[in-house]
Amino acid sequence: MFVRPPQILAPKKQADPLSEALEQEILSEKIATLSRLNKKLEAALAHLAAEEAKGPQACAHTHALLQAQAGEALWHVIIQREIAGLTGLKGFLDEMGVPREVRLNAGPVPPHLRNCR
């Protein structure tokens, strides 16, 4: 019968420094992209909040467009978070103050609104 020792006792393999450097570069690019997308989401949410603060005199079409743009920005952030391996989306959405309507409409801007940019 063959018994293998625990993996923790196995000798460490020498890692390739070039592949480690490449993995580090890829990770830093993922995080930089996530940071840019988070800023874009924050800006979209700020524009939406400013439009909502105008009250009843705000244009419904402009509000729908801003809501769709915020939903698209949220969609991009969600995808990038998954690529980076981050979990806990609900906590992130709560901390960012993403409105329920934006959460429900996360995705690409609809074609009928896309032409109005």
KAUR-V238462 format. One line per field, one symbol per residue. ss: DSSP state (a for helix, b for strand, c for the rest). phi: phi as a letter, one per 20 degrees, with the letter a starting at -180 (. if undefined). A space follows every 50 residues. Layout:
ss=???
phi=???
This chain:
ss=ccccccaaacccccccaaaaaaaaaaaaaaaaaaaaaaaaaaaaaaaaaa aaacaaaccaaaaaaaaaaaaaaaaaaaaaaaaaccccaaaaaaaaccca aaaaccccccaaaaccc
phi=.ddefgffefffefeffffffffffffffffffffffffffgffffffff ffffnfffffffffffffffffffgfffffffffnedmffffffffmffg ffffdfqfffgfeffef
